Amino acid sequence: MKIIDANWVVGKQGYNRTEERREGWLDGEVATPWGFVVCYAQGSEKHRHHTRLDFIHNGRLYSRNFSGKRFTKRGIKTKAMKFAKEIAS
């Protein structure tokens, strides 16, 4: 077995690792300078719109839900960055 370790700096802009899974469904994570925010969003004509963000900071899980709103990849990254910064500050 070969083990390869790597590391990199996550800049203040972070980066988005979310993906569209099916029509109206998005999930993944957003890397922020404060850690990863796990993201899930759903919303289509068949399903109610909902977005959830989860962030672990100092051993505690924080969750934020947006009922009635399904964000785009760009929007979910913006919300995730603000959420992580708010919790970590």
VEXSE-95442 format. One record per residue (C-alpha): residue in three letters; chain; x, y, z. Coordinates in Angstrom, 2 decimals. Layout:
BEGIN
> ala | A | X | Y | Z
...
END
This chain:
BEGIN
> met | A | 0.00 | 0.00 | 0.00
> lys | A | 1.23 | 3.46 | -0.90
> ile | A | 0.14 | 6.44 | 1.19
> ile | A | 0.39 | 9.91 | -0.28
> asp | A | -0.19 | 12.93 | 1.96
> ala | A | -0.82 | 16.41 | 0.65
> asn | A | -1.74 | 19.82 | 1.98
> trp | A | -2.59 | 23.22 | 0.59
> val | A | -3.66 | 26.62 | 1.77
> val | A | -7.34 | 27.48 | 1.51
> gly | A | -7.43 | 31.16 | 0.67
> lys | A | -9.97 | 33.67 | 1.89
> gln | A | -12.12 | 32.92 | -1.18
> gly | A | -12.40 | 29.22 | -0.27
> tyr | A | -13.45 | 26.74 | -2.92
> asn | A | -16.60 | 24.93 | -3.84
> arg | A | -16.78 | 21.12 | -4.03
> thr | A | -20.54 | 20.86 | -4.47
> glu | A | -22.11 | 19.05 | -7.39
> glu | A | -25.50 | 18.89 | -9.04
> arg | A | -26.65 | 15.30 | -8.46
> arg | A | -30.09 | 15.19 | -10.02
> glu | A | -32.55 | 17.71 | -11.24
> gly | A | -32.92 | 20.15 | -8.38
> trp | A | -30.48 | 18.41 | -5.98
> leu | A | -27.05 | 19.67 | -4.96
> asp | A | -24.65 | 18.40 | -2.31
> gly | A | -21.00 | 18.41 | -1.33
> glu | A | -18.81 | 20.66 | 0.74
> val | A | -17.28 | 24.11 | 0.67
> ala | A | -13.72 | 24.52 | 1.93
> thr | A | -13.36 | 27.69 | 3.97
> pro | A | -10.38 | 29.10 | 5.88
> trp | A | -12.19 | 27.92 | 9.05
> gly | A | -12.94 | 24.36 | 7.91
> phe | A | -15.33 | 22.44 | 5.68
> val | A | -19.03 | 23.24 | 5.50
> val | A | -21.11 | 20.28 | 4.34
> cys | A | -23.93 | 21.44 | 2.07
> tyr | A | -27.18 | 19.95 | 0.83
> ala | A | -29.85 | 21.64 | -1.25
> gln | A | -33.00 | 20.37 | -2.89
> gly | A | -35.73 | 21.99 | -4.83
> ser | A | -37.66 | 21.33 | -7.98
> glu | A | -41.24 | 21.33 | -9.05
> lys | A | -41.66 | 17.93 | -7.35
> his | A | -39.82 | 18.67 | -4.09
> arg | A | -39.98 | 21.52 | -1.63
> his | A | -37.05 | 23.91 | -1.65
> his | A | -34.60 | 23.46 | 1.22
> thr | A | -30.92 | 24.14 | 1.92
> arg | A | -28.89 | 22.84 | 4.87
> leu | A | -25.37 | 23.74 | 5.99
> asp | A | -23.41 | 21.79 | 8.64
> phe | A | -20.14 | 23.01 | 10.19
> ile | A | -18.08 | 21.46 | 12.99
> his | A | -16.10 | 23.92 | 15.09
> asn | A | -14.30 | 23.14 | 18.35
> gly | A | -16.01 | 19.76 | 18.64
> arg | A | -19.53 | 21.10 | 18.18
> leu | A | -21.81 | 20.61 | 15.15
> tyr | A | -23.59 | 23.74 | 13.95
> ser | A | -26.41 | 23.50 | 11.44
> arg | A | -28.27 | 26.16 | 9.48
> asn | A | -31.43 | 25.45 | 7.48
> phe | A | -33.09 | 27.61 | 4.86
> ser | A | -36.65 | 26.37 | 4.38
> gly | A | -38.26 | 27.49 | 1.15
> lys | A | -34.93 | 28.36 | -0.50
> arg | A | -32.70 | 26.27 | -2.75
> phe | A | -29.39 | 28.00 | -3.50
> thr | A | -27.26 | 27.63 | -6.63
> lys | A | -23.64 | 26.42 | -6.44
> arg | A | -22.49 | 30.02 | -6.28
> gly | A | -25.08 | 31.02 | -3.70
> ile | A | -24.41 | 28.03 | -1.46
> lys | A | -20.68 | 28.81 | -1.44
> thr | A | -21.40 | 32.39 | -0.37
> lys | A | -23.76 | 31.24 | 2.41
> ala | A | -21.29 | 28.55 | 3.57
> met | A | -18.40 | 31.02 | 3.77
> lys | A | -20.48 | 33.50 | 5.81
> phe | A | -21.80 | 30.73 | 8.08
> ala | A | -18.34 | 29.33 | 8.88
> lys | A | -16.91 | 32.81 | 9.50
> glu | A | -19.82 | 33.68 | 11.81
> ile | A | -19.40 | 30.52 | 13.89
> ala | A | -15.58 | 30.66 | 14.03
> ser | A | -15.47 | 34.35 | 15.04
END
